[in-house]
Amino acid sequence: MLSKPDEHGKYGIYGGKFAPEVLMSALEELEEAFNIFSNDKSFKQDLDNLLRTYAGRPTPLYFAQNLSEAYGAKIYLKREDLVHGGAHKLNNTLGQCLLAKHMGKERIIAETGAGQHGVATAMAAAVLELECEVYMGTEDIERQKLNVFRMELLGAKVSPVDSGSKTLKDAINESMRDWVTNVENTYYLIGSVVGPHPYPLMVREFQRVIGKETKEQILEVEAEGRLPDTIVACVGGGSNAMGIFYDFLEEEQVELIGVEAAGKGLESGEHGASICAGTEGVLHGMYSKLLQDEHGQIKQSYSFAPGLDYPGVGPELAYLAESGRVKMVSTTDEETLIAFEILSKLEGIIPALESAHAIHYAIEEARIKAKERSNHLIVVNLSGRGDKDIFLVEKVLGDKG
Ligand SMILES: *Cc1c(COP(=O)(O)O)cnc(C)c1O
């Protein structure tokens, strides 16, 4: 099945545009510009050139021989950790900044929680000579000082948000407010396949390069047109997952697995598993699966992987999960930590904690399938590198004694 939004930006019951009236025309302008430029030859060439020469694409598809031998499957890693900045996020921020430029916007705004999307936005804005302002809760600023400093070095202005819980959702509100006021010259850059239509569609299209490359690369190295049996990706908002899944949706024999953060365990209530353990509602301009209480108040999400600590998920992924095309599972902090250490030691690759969720599940899958046959072919989307996480891991390992 190939999924695409209807004329209201809906994927089945999910998605849509839940935005204030004043932003409706801005969303329409954006949709129109995206439709034009995503089919424009010179736009595509410019983006392709940036992805190759600035971001470092194509990223390798690496056969993880040691990991494969240890668990009795054939495991490949799609190396998004090698993208400039250390994660897949730049694929999207480059695409959207280039679009902003073509739309004649001079100013980019974004909101960030842990700071990773803020940094990727600041990079793309710098290289494309756009002004950049990033909203961030004061609580998050305190916790993520290094990323704040990075953004400032890259020429962005980091604006503290001191209202509400002083975290991501307050920063989102502040960005919306800014956009309403400055919509003439300002482009609002969302960092995952979330938000009102057309963002989920647009971000998926900019991240699709991951799956396109993966398909070409696997056909090159595997005999007789063999595709992966299973593709595994971690899910925060869902952009690296949608990016690698999309070009395999119609290959029904390829199993697609999304891994959410189970944090301290789904029963504990402290997790980020919006699809596995959430309910339907409206957040961030979209109708999707969310973490909320019985009164519709958004609940605080939790994961020790900052990129998975978000109480919602992209509508297209919610739809694909409901339809059964994508299987959703979840992995705890504790399980993830083991996978983090395994990949570091066996392959000499320190994964982002987000990506280590997918590694954990790939190992599980390898173990299960090894009982049936020896060469089950798994591709894991290694969405980012773990340098950003080593202090946290050091602390967690220290606490465990
Ligand atoms: C931000 C991030 C994620 C989660 O975002 P998605 O939109 O779900 O991909 C996953 N991995 C890394 C390394 C990240 O930085």
The ligand as a Gaussian input file, in Angstrom:
#p B3LYP/6-31G(d) Opt

LIG

0 1
 C       15.500000      13.580000      16.637000
 C       16.038000      12.221000      16.513000
 C       15.201000      11.090000      16.427000
 C       13.716000      11.155000      16.523000
 O       13.059000      11.866000      15.532000
 P       12.207000      11.175000      14.380000
 O       11.467000      12.291000      13.779000
 O       11.319000      10.142000      15.014000
 O       13.169000      10.544000      13.457000
 C       15.787000       9.846000      16.259000
 N       17.126000       9.697000      16.214000
 C       17.964000      10.756000      16.318000
 C       19.437000      10.511000      16.268000
 C       17.456000      12.037000      16.470000
 O       18.298000      13.082000      16.576000

